[in-house]
Amino acid sequence: KATFVAEDIGIIWDATQPQKHGQITDSTLSKAISNLLDKGVEIITITAGGPVGQGSSMLATRKAVERATEEEVLVVASIGNDRKPNPIYPAVWKEVLAVGASELIGNAWTKADFNNTFDGIDVYAPGSHVVPFVKGAYKVSSGPPNETTFNEVDFDGEAEIAGTSFAVPIAAGAAAARSYRSKVQGAEADRLRVAARAVLDGLPGFVSQ
């Protein structure tokens, strides 16, 4: 599903594959990116992905991300919540701002313990103890690492949640508010990502890699 939000930030999330929690097909994702680009967004957030070994089959999504960069549109993606060193696409691609979750421990912000841990993560944004209003049935993870199970739970009200998916829109919004585009330099494929990372560095709640 692609949603056009606030005229300049597009959000992509997926609920089409409940048996593969957090994953999304190449066709679905590439079409969502293209749809948002056609609408003229300036930032695209993606809170889905898969192991980098599957990235070789993501040719349509790869081309869509390259198109986004050509059109000066920043792509921001979550790094996953599996506590593993396995890279996740599309976050691992050089054009994409890879975002993990931070949490407040005492008076200090630190990386949340559920983040994946591969090289190339750009920034960690607040993504723990988030309290939104939630309505409907959602899959909720529980259990210790490597024994995680997913159960469907009905919500109708506030819920305390955590995950890299919730850190992504915070990072994207902050990059937009800090006018990351004014910091873009050169013509390298990662120029938008580098500019966004620079404006987020040092912000309250944000932790650098």
N, C-alpha and C positions, 0 to 999 in steps of 0.2 A: 504494500500500500504506500502511496506517496501522498503527502499532505503539504499543501502550500500554506505557509504560515507567515504572518506579519510582513508580507510583501517582499521580503528579501532573504528569509531563512527557510529552507525546505527540509522537512523531516522525513526520513525513511525508516519504517519499521516493518516487521513481517509477522503475520499470524497465520500463515497458510500451511505451515508444516509443524503441527503440535508434536509430532513424533520425533522431530529433530529440533529440540528447543534451541532457539537463538540462531538457527541457520536459515539461509535463504537461497533460492535458486539463482543461477546466473541470469536467466531470462527475466525473472521478476525484478532483480536489483538493477540490471542495466536499463530496463524500461522505466523504472522509477526515477533513476538519475536523469535519463533523457527527457522525461516529462517535466521535471523540475527545471532543467536547463531551458527548455522551450518556454517556460513561464517567466524566465528572467531572474531567478533567484541569485543571490550573491554568495550564499553559503549553503552547503548540503550536509546534513548530519545523517550518519548511518549507524544504527545500533543493532547490527546483525553481522554475521560473518562465519567463517569456518577455518579449519586448519590449513596452513599454507600449502600442504601437499595437494589440496584440492584446487589451489589457485591456478594451476596450469589449464584447468578447464573453464576458467572464468574469463574467457576472451572477450565476450561482449561487455562485461563490466569493466574490464581493463580499458577498452576503447572508450567507454563512457566517461571514465575518470580522466583519461587523457583529454577528451573533449572539454571536460569541465576546466581543466588547467588552461587549455588554449583560450577559453572564454573568461579567464580570470575569476573562476568560481572555486572557492576553497571547499575541499571535502574533509569532513571531520568524522572519525570512526572510533568505535569502542574497541578495546583490546581483549575483552573477554574476562570471565570471572572464574576460571578453572584452576587457578593457582599453579599453572603449568608453564614451562619455558617455551612451549610451542608457539611460533608466530601465527597470527590470525590475519587473514585477508578480509577486507581491503586495507585494514589498518597498517599492515606491514609495507605497503607500497610507498615509494618515496614521495609521491605527490600528496599523500594523505596525512593529515594531522592525527596522530595516534594518541588517544586519550584514555588514561586509567582513572581510578577513583582514589581520592584522598579522604581521610577521616580525621576528626579532631580528637586527640588523646590528651586529656588534661588541657593544657594551654597551647599545645603544639599540633600543627597539621602534619600528618605523615601519610605514607602510602597505605591504603587498606590491604589487609592480608589476603583478600580473595582475588587480587589482580593476577593476570598472567604476567610473565616476567621476561619476555623475549627482548632482544636488543632493538633499539630504534624507537622506543616509546618516547613521545615528546613531552608530555605533561600529565599531571594527575590533578583533577579538579574535584571539588566536593561531590561525593557520590555515596556517602554512607549516612544513615539516619535521616534520609529524605522523607518528608511527610506531605505527600500530595493527597488530594481527594480522589478516591478510586471507586469506580462503579462497574460491576460486571464480573465475569469469571476469568481468572488468570491462573497460569501455571506458576507455582511457588516452589522454590528449591529448598531442600532441608537435608540435614545429615552432614557428617564430617567429610573432609576432602577425600576424593576418590570413591566415595560411597553416596554421592549426592543423588537424591530422588526428586521427582517433580510431581506435585499433586495439584489438581485444579481446586481453587478456592474462590468462593463468591465474596465480593467486596461491595460495600455500600457506605462509604464514609472515608475518614482519614485512615491511612495505613503507613507504618514506618517501613521503608524499603531501602535497599542498597544495591549497588551494581554500577559497572562502568557505563551502562546505558544511560544512567541518570547524570553521570558526569559530563557526557558529551554535549548535551544542549547548554549546560552551564558554560563550558569552554567556548562553544560557538558563539553564544550571546556575548560573552566577555570580549572575544576577539572582535566582534562587530562593534561593540561599544567603544573599544579602544582604537578603532579605526586602523585595523591591521593593514588594510590596503595601502595606506600612506607609507608603510614601511617596506613595501615590496620593491626589490631591486633585481636587476639582471633579467635573464631569460631562461634560467635553469628550470628544470621540471619541478623542483621542490621549492621554488621561490615563494609561493603562497604559504606553504607550511612553515618555512623558516620565518617569514614575517609574523605569522600568527603566534608562533612559539615565542618570539621575541617580546611581543606586547603582553603575553600572559605571564612571563617570567617575573616572579616576585610579588604577584598579586596575592592578597589574603586568601587563604584556603587552597592555593595552588602550590603544588610541589613539583620541582623540576626533576628530570631523570638523573 
